[in-house]
Amino acid sequence: MRKILALLTFIVVSFSCKKEGSNKLNIDVSNIEANVEIERFDVDFYNTTPNELSITKEKYPMFFPPQPDSVWINKINDKDEQELFAETQKVFSEINREKEELTSLFKHVKYYNPKFVSPKVITMLTNIDYNNRIVYTDSLLLISLDAYLGGKHEFYNDYPEYVKQNNTKEHIVVDVAKAIVGKQMLPSTARSFIDKIIYRGKKMYLLDAYLPTIPDAIKVGYSQTKLDWAKSNEEQIWMYFIEKDLLYSTSKDVDKRFLDLAPFSKFYMEEDNQSPGRIGEWIGWQIVRSYMQKNDVSLHQLLQTSEEEIFKKSGYKPKR
């Protein structure tokens, strides 16, 4: 009986250790300080009266380059501007959820990067400037709320589906995390396709670390259907890359087919439209995940490791 109990104890302990080792990103950040205060420039500006303009300008001097006050008053009173503000207020009358998500994000970033300082956060409207919806410097974070009104909002009718599906409030914290990661990682000098996808996989793994509770579909910007397709066809995708000698290709055409933002990836097959765009990035993400699972390295060490070494030591085997 003692031997049986000892064996059962060993099995339980061994299982627990394996489970803990494979779950290395589930960390406790409750004792890490990250003070997040969000200033609503959008609310302050569009509610400003002519008599209060000087107060608003004093509070947000960076948003008021030298212009006659009449320029700002006209902007505030503009019908289209007020409609945009009103629609944004319907979605973001309060931002408690966003504050909680940013607080968690900043705590996780600080856990891995103790020198990280939470930036000052300001919300604003930019007439749906999609390419600059998040602006991040070491001390300042600007969030354009009008770019996150919901994928079905009429303001995005001219956007393709694969773009506007990510124009939701759930994607704010992901886009902020991506902006932070973009500052932390040096630009890639990779030329081969395999190095490029692993470089992007590193960025995605940082999102795993910084946003451990966010679903994969939101992190990668796929619909759940497209993500399910990627998972179901992972082995076939990988074999295609190998059989077509794409791994060490330096062709820009390969980047366009499998790395650029697009409605789907281009295998030149009948079911291409079922695939998500940027499938190379998703595969690179799985390679980095495999590397981190099989190697005892820190997040900092991951960033210092070459893409070639990651590939060799990843032991990557796509799921069947």
N, C-alpha and C positions, 0 to 999 in steps of 0.2 A: 504493500500500500504506500509506504514511504517513497519507494522508487517511482511509483506512478504519479504521486503528488509532485515529486521533484521534476519529473519529466513534463508534467502539465505546466508547472511554474516556469520552466525553461522555455517552453513553447510560447506562453503568454508574454514573457519578457522579450523574447526574440521578436515576436510579432509587433510588440509595442515599439521596439527600437526601430524596426524597419518602417513602421508607419510614421514615426516621428521624423526619421531621416528623409522620407519622401515628401514630408510636409514641412520642409524647412522654411517656407515663406509665411507660415502662420505664426506670427510673432506678437508679443504683447507690447503695445505702445502706450499703454494707459498712463505711464509715468513720464512720458515725454511731453514737454511743453511746446505748444504751437498756438499762439494767440492769433486768431483770425478775426479781423474787423472788416466788414465790407461797406464801402462808401458808395452810395447810389447817385452817381453823377447824373444818370439818366432822369431820375426822379427830381433831383434838385434843379437841373437845367430846365426841363420842360414845364416845371411849375413856377419858374422865376417870373416875377413881374418886372417891368422896367425900373421901378424904384429899388428892387432887390438885386438887380444885375451886378452891381459893384460887389455885393457880399458873395455872390456865387463866383465871380471872377477871382476874388481874393482867396476863396476856399480851394479853387481848382485852377491855379494860374497856368498850368501846363496846357490846358485845353483852350486857352484864349490868346492866340497869337495877335499881334497888333492889328486891330480892325476897328472901325467905328462901331459904337454900341448898336447902331441901327442894324448892322449885319446880324448880330446875335438876336436882337428882338424880332427881326423878320424870320429868322430860322425858327425861333420858339413858336411864333404864331403861324408858321406855314401849315396849311391844311394837311398835306401829306406827312409832314413830320409829326404832327399831332396824332394822326391816324396810326402811324407806326408806334408811337409811344403808348397809345391806348391799347393796341393789340398786345404789346409787350407786357403791359401791366396786367392784362388778363391772365397771363401765364406766370408772371413774376411779381405779383402784388406783394409777396413776401418770399424771402430766399433762405429760410432756416435750413431746409434740406441741403441746399448748395453749400451753406456755411459748414454744416456738419461733414459733408463729403470733403471739402477742402481742408478742414481741420485734420481729418484722418489721413488725407494724402500728405500733408505737410509733416505730420508726425512720422509717417513711414519713411519719407525722404530723409528726415533728420536722423532717424534710427540708423540708416545706412551711411549718411553723410552728416556727421555731427556738426560741421561748420555751416550747414544750411540754415538760412534765416528766412522765416516766413515773410513773403513780400506784402506790401500794401496792396489791397485788392479794391479795384474800382470798377463798377459796372457802367456801361454806356451803350449808346446806339450808334451804329456806323452805316446806316442804310444798307444793311445786309452785305457788308464787305466780307465775303466768305473767306478770302485768303488771309485776312487779318483779324479773324474773329477772336483770337487770343494773342495778346502781346505780352511777352514776359521778359523782364530784366531781373537782375539779382534782387532788386528792392521794390519792384513794381509789377503788378499783374493787372492787365486790362481785359475785361470780358465783355464782348459785344452780345448782349442778350438777344437782340433781334435776329441773330443767326441760329437761335435755338427755340423757335416757337412751335415746333412739332413738324414731323415729316409731311403731314397732310395740309399744312397751312397754305392758304391761297397765295401768300406772298412768294411761295417757292414753286409756283406752278410751272415756271420755265426751267426749273432745275431737273436734270435726269434723276430717275428713281434712286440709283445707287449713290447719289450725292445727298439728296434731301432726306433719305431715310436716317441720316445721322444728324439732322438738324433738330435734335431733341434735347431737352434739359438733362437727360441722362448722360449725354455725351460731353457735357461741360467739363466735368472733373477729368475725363479721359483726355480731352484736348489740352487741358492745363498740364496734366502729367506728361503728355507728349512734348509740350513746350519746354518743360523742365528737363526732360531727358535730352532734348535737342541741344540744350546748353551744356549738359554734362558730358556728352560724347563728342569726341573730335570728329570732324567731317571724314567720310570714308575716302580712301585712295584706292579702293579695290577695283580691279578691272575684270576679274572673272565672275561669272554668274554665281558660282557657289559661294565666293567670298561676299558678294553683294547681298545674297539672301541671308547669310549668316549674320552679317552686320546688321541687317534689319531685324533679324531674329533676336539679337542682343537687345535692341531697343524694346522689342515686345516683351522680352523677359524682364526688363526693368519695370514695365507696366505690371507684370505679374507681381513683382515685389512691392511696388508702391500702391497697387490697387488690388489687394488679394481677394476682395469680396465682389469685385465687378465681373460679370459674366464675360466669357471669351468673345461672344458675338459683339458686344458693345466695345470691348477693347480693340478688336481688329476692324470694327466697322462693317461687319457683314450682317445680312439678315440671318435669322436662325436657319432658314431653309438652305441658304448658300453655305453656311458653316457646316450643316449636316452633310451636304454634298461633299465638301472638302474632307471631312472625317471618313466618309464611306469610300472615298476614292483615293485615299492617301497613298496606298501602295501603287496604284496605277499611275498616279501623277509622278511619283518618284521614278518608277520604271520608265516612264516616257522621257523624263529628263536624262536618264542614263542612256537609253537606247538611241536617242537623237543627239547624243554627244553634246549636251547643252551645259554640263556642269562647269566646264572650263572655257566656255565660249565668252568672247569679249564683244559680241555683236550687240549693238544698240537695239536691233530689232527684237532680240530675245528679251531685253529689258522692257520694251513696249508691250510685248505679249504677256509677260508674267510679273512685272513689277510696277508698271505705271497704273495710276488710278483709271479704272475702266469698269464698264458694266459686267464684263466677264473676261476670263483668260482665254487666250487663243491657241488651242491645240490643233485647230483646223479639223475639228470633228463635228459631227451632227449635234452632239449634246453640249457644245461649248457654252451656249447661253444658260445652261444650268449651273455652270461653275461661277465662283466669285472672281472678281478682278484681284490682282496682286497675289495670285496663288503662290508665287515664289516666296513672298514674304511670310506667308503662313507656313510653308515647308521649312523655311529657315528658323522660324519660331520653334517648331517641333524638334529640330536638330539641336538648338540651344537648350531646350528643356531636357532633352535626352542627355546632353553633356553635363548639365548641372545635377541631374539625378545620379549619374554614374561617377562623378568626380567631386571630391571634397574641397571645393573652392568657394571663396566669398564672392559677393557681388562685385566688389572692387577688383578682385583678381580676374573675374570674368571679363571686365572691360579692358584689362591689360593683356589678355590672351588673344593671340592672332586668330583670325577666322580659320586659317589652315589647321592650326592645332586643335581648335574646337571641333572641326569636322573629323579629324583623325581619331580623337578621343571620345567622340560622342557615342560611338556604338549605335548609331541611328539605324533603326529598323522600323519602317512604316508599319502601321497596324493593318492587318489583313481585313 
